[in-house]
């Protein structure tokens, strides 16, 4: 709460003393807006006075701007005016610098057509300026000084007709005006919105202003007649009512026109009156009388006395039509409500000792602390902005600056290392030192609001394991801690990959395959990259035998110049290995194709090769289809015959299984084949990201039994599919 000058011992005539102190420092100085610094301070003090601020508050407006021209501002101001003034001046000055630098950074980035530091957009920076303003709001006086200063800056540009710096007007509209509204200082809110809108959309502003000017005298005469009539008749009803005309705010008119898709003449509050009475019962009595004299529009009635706005605003709003059908907005409120509507928290300073009820039903007795009430409003606003339900920026967030003046949001207690990781992960890894406000500090120093942080880095390197020790206090941000953990996890992965690479390269040397491209080999084995292959090999999750299998030379395809069919001895006519018969031809050599591994009772087809007899394929073999498409005349009919021995009665087939990798999976599948008396003669497995890919080669006498066996395998825990290849 802002104390009065009389309430601070030794602060008599604080306003006059502060101006006299600042005048020699500021009289010849100008702000970056081009305005004379002393004139700006005078105007800020006048604005504060107009909203009910004490002399001590007005005095602070001079000391804030004196800070930049003192070598040791805190010591000098504290000695002359006390610690409270020194703290207020320095905090406000710090916030001024933050917002100025943020605007300059946005402008420079826009001109360079590049993203601002940390890839934040201008909108994100504006949001951070708003949050930072809230973070400084522990001292309400800082907020009030900044509101008054920004309003004066807008007035200066309006009067001087100088070009407005980019970002300044937008910041006023998006940050300062909403804050003034939250504090209930509508007098500042309306003027700031209109001025900012005038700079941001000058053409629209001129159009609406022109529409307001048209028939102004006729409209104002009509409103004045109505005002006089209402006041006289309400007084005749025994109410001490005061009826006032209400100013027309261009920005609010434009918002209504855009928000409700209305034409200018459809905006009801172009003609508006305000009725101020003594008590709440008088408010409702006045409302009843107004509705009896005019035609009300029920859908346009709002009772903000029963349901105050979130910033504490209270009033009755109604729209009525007069005899000519013209709409008129009428607001009805008590004097205390009117003061709060125009001055917000400033009204509480005036009514602090009055014992009257404050806004939203909060008592304004002598024990009432206006600052606490306002901070509640600010906290509510912050929660609305952030969507948080718990504590907000007041308790758990701080806002610091990069050397380029970009705002960085960090958790309370954050360090320079947290800051570095929030800017860029690599910057955090290589961080080795920090300067805070140009002073070297230990890396575990906790940062504070508004400080400028610069980190020093090494060219190469990584974080220290000490940073993860919570007792040492190097890291607070969960994001930074996760980045450090990820770095050490990656380091362990690199070691595993190196181990796997060494094993694979030794295998290739042993096989004489050093010319093989590692990425191609990995792709053949189902991996995205060679490093993925090396990692599972390094973890002993992938057998080198799988690589050997892939690297075996493929069976050469038959060539055109190879010899034609080879005959077998007559004694083996009509039967071949495995009990195969070639229909209509005697004594042809046959072999089972390795690509599809047929077994009875599969439907089969023969293909006459050059030099190797008849290759027998399953009828659905994709390789067979390709060969038939090229050389259809070589197809020959074959069928299963009677096996001549026990050994000839079994055939190798491949079973492909996909499953969620788990301990004991291979054992469980093997047990199924053992129970079914199927001999397993080969196994290939690989595991990629938790998925096991397995190929079993088993011997069967009858492939028809496979359907039952595969169904049993598919029922095993984790198995997703089991099929014959």
N, C-alpha and C positions, 0 to 999 in steps of 0.2 A: 504494500500500500504506500502511496506517496504521502508523506507527512507534510504538514504545513510548515511555513518558515518559522512560525512561532513555536512549533513543537521541537525544533532542533536547537539545543543550546549553542550560543555563539554564532547563530546564523541570521541575526538581525540584518535587515537590508541586504539579504543574500543576492537578490536580483541586481540591484545597483552595483554591488561589489563585483559580481561576476562579469557584468558588462564592462566595467572599468578595467578589470583584469584582462579581458580578452581584446578590447578595442585596439591597443597598440600592436597586438599580434595579428589581428585579422583585417584591419581597415584597408590595407593595400593588397590583400590576398584575394584570389578568385578560386572558385571550385572548378572541377573539370567540366561543369555545365556552362561555365562562363559567367556565372553569377558572382557578385562580390560576396565574400564569405561573411563579413559582418552584417551586411544587409540580409543575407539568408538567415543568420542566427536571430536577428531582430524579428523577422517574419515568423520563424518557428516559435519563438517565445509568444508572439501575439496569437498564433493559432492555439497554442496550449492554453493561453488565458481565456480564449473564447469558448473553450470546452470545459472550463472550470478548474484547470490545474492550479496548484499552489505556486507561490513565488519561488520556492525552492526548485520546483520542477522547471519553471521558466528559466531560472538561473543556470540549470544544467545545460540548456541548449547552447549557451556560450562556451562552457567549459569543454563540451564535446569537440568543438571545432578548434579550440585552443590546443588540444592534445598534439596535433600534427606539427605544431610549431614550438614544442618544448622538448628539450633534450631528455629530461627525466620527468615525464608528465605525472606519473603516479606520486612521486615524492613531492613535487611542487604543488600540485592541486591538493593533496592530502594535508600538507602543511598549512595552506591558505584557507581551505574550506572543509577539511575533514576527510576521513577514509571513505565515507559513503559517497560523497561527490566524486572522489577519485575513481572508485570502482565503477560507478555509473558511467562516467566519461570514457573510461578505457573500454568497457564492454560495448558501449554504443559505437565508439570509433572502430573497434574490431569488426563489428557487424557491417558498418559502412564499407570498410575495405573489402570484406568478403563479397558483398553484393556488387560492388563496383568491378572487382576483378572477374566475377562470374559473368557479368554482362560483356566485359571486354573480351573474355575468352570466347564467348558465343559469337561475337561480331567477327573476331579474327578468323575463327574456324569457318564461318559462313563465307567470308571473302576468299579463303583458300580452297573452298569447296571440299573440305575434308571434315572427317568426324572430329569432334572435340575429344580431349583426352579420355581414355577408358571407353571410347565409343559411345559416350552418352549423347543423347539427342538434346536439342534445345529444350524440349518439353521436360525431359528428365532433369536437366539442370534447373529449370524453373521450379519443379517440384522439390528439388533439394534445397533451393533458396527458401522456399516456404517452410520446409522442415527445419532448416537452420534457424530461421526467424523464431519458430516455436521453441527450439532448443534454448535460445537466448531469453525466452520469455519468463524464466524464473524471476527475473526482475522486470515487472510490468512497466517500469519507467522507460526501459530500453525500447519496448514496443511503441509506447506513446511518442517518444522522441523521433523514432523512425517514421511513424505515420505522419506526424506533422512536417517532418523534413521532406518526405516524398510529395506531399500535397503542395508545399511551397515550391518545390522544383517544377512541378507541372504548371503552377501559376506563372512561374518565371518564363517558361517557354511559351506559354499562351500570350503573355504580355509583350515579350521581346520578339515574337514571331521567328525565333531561331529554329533551325531544324532540330528535331528531337533525336537524341542518340538511339540507335536501334536497340531494342530490348527494354529500354527504360519504361516506355508506356505500357508494353505488354506485361512487364513485371508489376507495374502499378495496378493493372486491371486484374491480373490473375493471382497476385499474392497479397498486396497491401489492401485493396478494396475489400476482398473477402474477410481479411482479418479485422478491418474496421467494422464490418458487418457483424462478425462474431462478437466483437466487444460492444456492439450496439451503438457505435458512434456514427449514426446515419448522416450527420452533418458532413463528416469527412468522407464517408462512403459515397454519397451521391455526387459530391463535387469531384472526387477523384475519378469516379467512373466516367462522368461526362467529359472531363478533360482528357483522360486516356483514350476514350473512344474517338474524340475529336482528332487526336493525332494518328490513331491507327486506321480509321476509316473516314477521312476528311470529307469525301464526296457524300457518303450516306449521312454524315452529321449535318452537312449543309442542307441537304434535301429536307430532313426532318425539321431543322430549325426554320427553314423557309415555310414549311407547312404550319408550324406553330405561329409564325409571324402573320400569316394570312388571317384576316378577320380578327386579329388580336384584340383590337379595341372593342369590337362588338361582343366578343366572347367574354372579355374581362368585365365589361359593363354588366352583362347578364349575370356573371358569377358574383359581382359586387352587390347587385340588387338582391340576389338570393341570400348572400351572406348576411346582409343587414336584416332581412326579413326573419331568417332563422334565429339570429341572436336576440332580436326584439321579442319574438313569440316564445322562445324558450325562457327568457327572463320573465315574461308574463306568466309562464307556468310555474314560477317560483324557483327556477334553477339559475344559479350564478354561472351562466354559460358564457364562454368566449368563443366566437366563431371566426376562423381564420381561413384565408385562401391558402392553397398548398402549391408550392412551386412545381413546375413541370420539368422532369429530368429526362433529357433526350435519350440517354442510354437505356433507361427502364422502358421507355416507350418502344424503342427499337427491339428490345428483348421480347416484349409482349407481342409485337407485330410478327416477329420471326417465330416465336415459340408457339403461337396459336394461329399462325397464317391469317392475320387480320390486316385489313386496310387501316389507314391512319384514322379515319373517322369512326372506326369500330373500337378504338382503344378508349375505354370508358373514363380513365382517370386523367384525360386531357382537361376536363372540367372537374375540379376537386375542391372539397372543403374539409376543414378539420374542426370538430366541436370539442372544446376542453371544458370539463365540468369538475366539481369538487370531489365526488365520491363514485364508487362503483355502482351503487343503486341509481345515481343520477345518469350514469352511462346508459343503462338499460331503459330508464324512463325517457331519455332523449331519443334513443333508438325507436321506441314505441311511437313517440310523437312524430318522428320523421316518416315512419312507415305509414302513419295515418294521413299524412299530408301529401305524400307522393306515391307513385306506383313502384314498389320494390321489385327487384329481380332476385327471387329466392336462391337461384343457383349461384349468385354472385355474393352471397353473405358469408362472412368468416368471423368467428368469435375467438379472437386471440386473447381475450381476458380469461375465459374458461380454459383455453388450451394455448398457453403462451408459446411463442416460437422458441427454438432451442437457445437463442441468444438472450432470452428473457423479454423480448418485445411483447407488449400487451396493448390491445386496442380492439374496437369493433369496426369491421369494414362492411359497408353495404353499398350497393349500386341502386339508384332510383332513377325514375324518369320524371321530368317535370311535365307541365301541361302541353308543351310543344313536342314532347317525345324525346327531348335531348337527355342522354344519360349523364348522371353526375355521381362521382364517387364521394362518399362521406365517411370520414373516420371519426370515431367517438372514443375519448379516453379521459382519464383524470390528469391533473397537473403533474403528479409524480410520474405517471406513465409517459406523458409528453416529454418531460425532461429526459427520461431514460431513452425514449425513442430517438431523440436528437443527439444526446450526449453520451449515452451508454454508461460505461463505468465512471465517467467523469461526474455523472449525476450522483453516484454513490458517494463520491468524495464530498459533494455538497450536502447530502442528506445523512452523512454518517452518524451524526449526533442527534438526528431529528426524531428517531424512534418510530419512523414510519415504516410501512412494509416495503421491502425492496422488490425487485422484479422476481417473477416466478415464485412468489410466496415466501421469499427468503427475508427474514427479519433484518432491518437496517438499524438495529439498536446500537447502543454504544459498544456492545461486545462484538458487533458484526465487523468482520474483516473483509473489506471490499476486494483485497488482492486475492484472498482464497476463493471467493466467488468467481472472479475473473479467470483464475487459473483453471477452475473447473470447466469453464466455457472453452478455454484453449485446449484443455485435454480432450474434451468432447470433440472439438474440431479436428484435432490430430487423429483421434480414433476414426472419425469419418473418412479422413483422407487416406489413412493407411489400412482401414478395414480391420484393425486390431481390436480385440475385445479386452485385452489385459492392459498392462502398463505400456506407455508410449514413449515418445522421444524424450520426455522429461526425465525418465528414470533409466532407460536402457540403451540410448543411442547418443552418439556424438557425431559432430560434423567437422572434418578437417579439410585442409586445402593441399592440392599438389602445388609444385612450384609454378605451374601454369594457371593456377587459381581455379581449377576444377574442384568441385565439392565432392568429398568422399564420405559416405555414410558408414560408420563403424559401430560395433557394440561398445557399451560403456566399459572402460578399462583396457581398450585395445592398445596395442603397441605399434612401433614403427614397422615391425615385421608383418603384423596384420594389415597395415596400410599397404605395404609393398605387394602382398598377395592380392589385395583388392584391386590394385591397378593392373597387374599382370603376373601370371604364375611364374614366368621365368625371372621377373624382377624379384619376386619373393625368394626363389631358390638361390639367387646370387647376392642377396642382401648381406652386407657385412658391417654397415654402420649407418647412423642416422643423424640428421640435423633437424632440430625442432625450433622454429623461429630463429634460424641461423646459428643455433648453439648445438654443439655435439652432445649427444646424450646416449646412455646405455640402451641397447636394443630392447630391453624389457621395461623401459620407461613408459608409464601409462600416459596416453595422449589426452588432451582437453579440447573442448569446443573452440573452433576458430583458429587453431594453430596451423601453421604452414609446415609441412613435413617433406623433407628431401632425404632420400636414401642413397648411400654409396654402395657400389656393387663391384664384384670381381668379374673378370672376363668369362671365366668358366668356374663351375663348382656347383655344389648343392647344399641343402640345408643341413643343420646339425641335429643329431638325435636329442640333444638337450632341449631343443625347441618344443619337443613333445612332452617334456616333463612339466606337469602343471604347477609343481612347487616352485619352479624357477620363473614362472610368469612371462614367458616369451610370447605365447600365443593365447588369444581369447576367442577369436573368430572361429566358429566351426568350419567355415569354408577353408580358412588358411590351414587348420589342422589336417583336414582331409587332403589338401594338396601336398603337405609334407609327407603324410603316410603314403600317398600314391607314389611319391618320388622314391621312397625306400622300397616299396613293393616292386616298382619298375626296375630298381637296381638289382633286386633278387631275381627278377625275371631275366634280366640281361645275363646274369651269371648262368642261369639254367639254359638259356639259348646258346651261350658260348660252349657249354658242356655238350649239348646236343649236336651242334655244328661239328665239333671235333670228332664225335663218334660217327656221324654220317660221312664226313670226309675220309676218315680212315677206312670205312667200308668201301667207299668208291675207289680208293687206291688199291685195296685188296682185290677188287673185282676188275680192275683195269678200266674203270668208267669215269675217270677224272674229267673227261670232256663234257659230261652230262651237265646241263643247266639246272641249277638247284631249284629255281622257281618252277621250271617245267616239271621236275620230279615231284615237287610238292603238289602241283596241280593234279598230276596223275594219281596221287594218293588221296586226293580229296581235301587238300588244305588250301587256304587262300594265299599263303605266302610261304617262303622257305623258313622264315623265322617261326611261324606257327608249327611247322614240322619239327624244327630243332627243339622247340619248347617241350613238346610231348615226348620226344626222344630223350631229352635231358631229364625229364621227370620219370623216366622208365615206364611211361604209359603207352609206348608204341614200339613194337618189336622191330629190330633191324631186319628180321627175316621177311617182313612185308616189303621192304625196299628191295631185297634180293629177288623176290618173286617178280616185282615189276621190271627189274633190270635184266631178267633172263631173255635171251634172244627169242623173238617170236618165230613160230613155225613158218618157214618160207612158203609163199604162195606158188602154186604150180605155174610153170612158164610154157609158152607155146611150143618151144623146141625140145621139151622133154619127151622121152619115149612114151609111146602109147601103152595100152593096157598090158600088164604082166599076168601071165597065166600061172595058176597054181597046179601042182600035180593032180592028175585025174582022181587020185584017191581022196582028195579033199573036195571034190565037186559037190555043189549044192549046199554045203555047210561051211561056215566060216567061224572064226573065233567068236565065241559068245553066242553061237547058234544062229547066225545070220544067213539068209538065203537070198540070192539074187534071182529074181523071177525071170525065167526064159533064157538064162545064160549059165553055162557051166564053168566051174572052176575059176571064178574071178576072185582076186585078193580083195578083202574088205577090211575096213578099219572104222572104229567109232570116232566121230568128230569130237575134238577136245573143246570146241567152242560151246556146244550145247549138251554134251554128254548124254546121249539117248540111253534109255533102259526100257526093257519090256514093262508094260505093254504100250509104250509111247507110239504114236503114229510116226512112221519114219519114211525117209525118202533117200535114195542114193544119188550120188553125183560122181560121174566118171572123171577122175583126175588124170593128169598126164604123168605116168611113172609110178603112181602109188595106189593103183587100183581104184576101188569104189569107196568113197568117203560117205559114211552113213550119218545123216543128220536127223534131228527131230523135225517133223513137218513144219513146225512153227519157228524154226531157227531163222534169225534175221540175216545171218551170213549166207545161208542157203538161198534166201530170196534174192540177195544181191548177185550171187553166182548164176542163178537161173535166169535173171534178167539179162545177163550178158551172154550166157551160153546155154540156152534152154535145151539144145539138142543133146546135152550130156546127162540129162536127168534119166535115171533108171529106177525101175520099181524094185523095192526090196521088202522083205518081211522077216519077222522073227521066226527062227526054226527051233528045234529041240537042242538044248545044251548037251554036249557030249561028256562033260565032266562037272564035278562040283565046283572047281575053280572057275570054270567058264560061266557059271550061273550067276555071278555077281557083277555088278556094274557100278562104276563111280559116278556119283551125281553131286552137284554143288547146291548147298542150302545157304541163302542169304538171310541174315537176321539183323534187325535194327532194334535197339533197346536203350533204355536209360541206364547209364553205366552204374554199376554197384558191385560191392564185394560179393564174391560167390556166384556171379552170373554165369561165368564159363563152366563152373562145376555143375550148376543146376541143369544147364542145357545138355552137357555131356551125359549126365545121368539118364536123361530121357532117351537118348540114342542107345545107351547101354541096355536099358530095360527092354527096348524094342529089338535088341539083338542086331543092331546096325553098327558095323565097324567104322569108326572115325579114322580116316587115313590122312587128314590134313586140316589145319585150322589157321585162319588168318584173322587177326583182330586189330582194330585201331579205335581210339577214343578221342573224340573232338568235342570240346565244350560240353562234357557231360553226356554225350551220346556215343554209344558203342556200336560199331559196325563190324559184323562178324561173318566170315564165310567158312562153313564146314564142308569138307569133302567126305562123303560117306559111301559105303558099298552096299548096294541093295540088289536083291534078286528080282524084286517086283516093284516098279516105281509107283504102282497103284496104292501101295501102303503108305506112301509119303503124305497123302492128304490127312490121314488120321494122326500121324506123328507130328506134322506141322501144327495141327490144331492143338495138340498137347503142349508143344513148345510155346505157342502164342498165349497160352493161359498162364505162363510163368510171370512172376512179379517183374514189372518194368519192361517186358517185351512188347514192342509196338507193332512189329510185323515179322512174319516168318514165311518165306516163300522159296520155291525152287528157282534157281537161276536158269 
